[in-house]
Amino acid sequence: MTIDLHDYIASIPDFPEAGITFRDITPLLEDAKALSTATHVLAEYAKKQGATVVVAPESRGFLLGTPIAIELGIGFVPARKPGKLPRKTISESYTLEYGTATLEINEDAIKPGDKVVIVDDLLATGGTIAATNKLVERLGGQVVGLGFLIELTELKGRDVLQGYDIHALMEYEGE
């Protein structure tokens, strides 16, 4: 029996503000079969890309990146908000709709030549993943793929991430 992951995404209208439909992944996380299916498919993608490391940005990316790394028997590297990692880090700032944000990773987390798949729950505008890509590449890693549960196609995140291989399990357009 095939599972349709769309059945495990709740669409919440007008959240967090009027006119926005929020794609809630918590029903997928709450169902063992749906979560296992999603992480397995993303792990197969990472394996096909030849990944030697999985990187995921805070915070929901951690929920997918860790089980993918475990399934593949490779390491997991978190990209965190500033001040959350106790060792020496490198950082990358990026633009949000109303300001800026910054991500950091440990400067020794990625080795030159590592083949990295970056995983997150959602591809929207692409800013978070573009910053994560830059962190990996500054440390000598090669981003071999970008994996997502959901892509919000109307926000055109792919345009920001041109040149990278992108795999999204589900796509949604605006309503």
C-alpha positions in Angstrom: 0.0 0.0 0.0 1.3 3.4 -1.0 1.1 6.3 1.4 0.2 9.8 0.2 2.1 12.2 2.4 -0.2 15.1 1.4 -2.8 13.4 3.6 -0.6 14.2 6.6 -0.2 17.9 6.0 -2.7 20.2 7.6 -3.5 23.4 5.7 -4.3 26.2 8.2 -5.9 29.3 6.5 -5.0 32.8 7.7 -2.1 31.7 9.9 0.1 33.4 11.0 -1.8 36.2 9.3 -4.7 36.8 6.9 -4.1 35.6 3.4 -1.4 33.0 4.3 -2.1 29.3 4.3 0.2 27.6 6.8 1.3 24.0 5.8 1.5 22.2 9.2 3.8 19.1 9.2 3.0 18.0 12.7 0.4 15.5 11.6 3.1 13.8 9.5 5.5 13.9 12.5 2.8 12.3 14.7 2.3 9.3 12.4 5.1 6.8 12.5 4.4 5.4 9.0 4.2 8.8 7.4 7.4 10.0 9.2 9.2 6.8 8.3 8.1 7.1 4.7 9.2 10.7 4.3 12.6 10.2 6.0 13.2 7.0 4.0 12.5 8.7 0.7 14.7 11.6 1.5 17.5 9.2 2.7 17.3 7.4 -0.6 17.7 10.7 -2.4 20.7 11.6 -0.2 22.2 8.2 -0.9 21.7 8.6 -4.7 23.5 12.0 -4.4 26.5 10.3 -2.7 26.1 12.2 0.5 28.7 11.8 3.2 27.1 14.3 5.6 23.6 15.6 6.2 23.2 19.3 7.3 19.9 20.8 8.4 18.9 24.2 9.6 17.2 24.9 12.9 14.8 23.8 13.9 12.4 21.6 12.0 15.2 20.5 9.7 16.7 18.6 12.7 13.6 16.4 12.8 14.3 15.1 9.3 18.1 15.4 9.1 18.9 13.3 12.1 16.9 10.1 11.1 18.2 10.4 7.5 21.8 10.5 8.7 21.1 7.5 11.0 19.5 5.5 8.2 22.6 6.2 6.0 25.2 5.7 8.7 26.7 9.2 8.1 27.1 12.3 10.3 24.6 15.0 11.0 25.5 18.7 11.3 23.1 21.2 12.7 23.0 24.8 11.4 21.9 26.8 14.4 20.9 30.3 15.4 23.7 32.4 16.9 25.0 31.6 20.4 23.7 28.0 20.4 26.9 26.2 19.6 29.7 26.2 22.2 32.7 25.7 20.0 34.2 28.0 17.3 31.7 28.7 14.5 31.3 30.4 11.2 28.2 32.4 10.5 26.1 33.5 7.5 23.4 36.2 7.6 20.5 36.3 5.2 17.5 38.5 4.5 14.0 37.7 5.7 10.9 39.5 4.7 11.2 41.9 7.7 14.9 42.0 8.6 17.8 39.5 8.7 18.7 36.3 10.4 21.9 34.4 10.9 22.9 30.7 11.0 26.1 29.2 12.4 27.9 25.8 12.2 31.0 24.6 13.9 34.0 25.5 11.8 35.3 21.9 12.0 31.9 20.3 11.2 32.4 20.0 7.4 35.7 18.7 6.0 37.0 19.7 2.5 35.5 17.3 0.0 32.5 16.3 2.1 29.5 15.7 0.0 26.6 17.3 1.7 22.8 17.0 1.4 20.9 19.8 3.1 17.5 18.8 4.4 14.6 21.0 5.7 10.9 20.7 6.1 10.0 23.5 3.8 11.4 25.3 0.7 9.8 28.8 0.6 11.9 31.8 -0.4 15.2 29.9 -0.3 17.0 32.3 2.0 17.7 29.9 4.8 19.0 27.2 2.5 21.1 29.6 0.5 22.8 30.7 3.7 23.3 27.0 4.7 24.8 26.3 1.3 27.3 29.2 1.8 28.3 27.8 5.2 29.0 24.4 3.8 30.9 25.7 0.8 33.0 28.1 2.9 34.3 25.1 4.8 35.1 23.2 1.6 32.1 20.9 1.4 30.2 20.2 -1.8 26.4 20.6 -1.7 25.3 17.6 -3.7 21.6 18.0 -3.0 18.7 19.8 -1.2 15.9 17.8 0.1 12.5 19.1 1.4 9.2 17.7 2.6 7.3 20.6 1.0 8.0 23.2 -1.6 5.8 26.3 -1.7 6.2 26.9 -5.5 4.6 30.4 -5.5 7.5 31.7 -3.4 10.0 30.7 -6.0 12.8 29.4 -3.7 14.2 27.4 -6.6 15.1 30.7 -8.3 17.4 31.6 -5.3 18.9 28.1 -5.4 19.7 27.8 -9.1 22.5 25.3 -9.8 21.6 23.0 -7.0 19.8 19.7 -7.3 16.5 20.0 -5.4 14.1 17.2 -4.4 10.8 18.0 -2.7 8.4 15.3 -1.7 5.3 17.6 -2.0 4.5 20.8 -3.8 1.9 23.4 -2.9 0.8 26.5 -4.7 -0.9 29.5 -3.2 -4.7 29.3 -2.5 
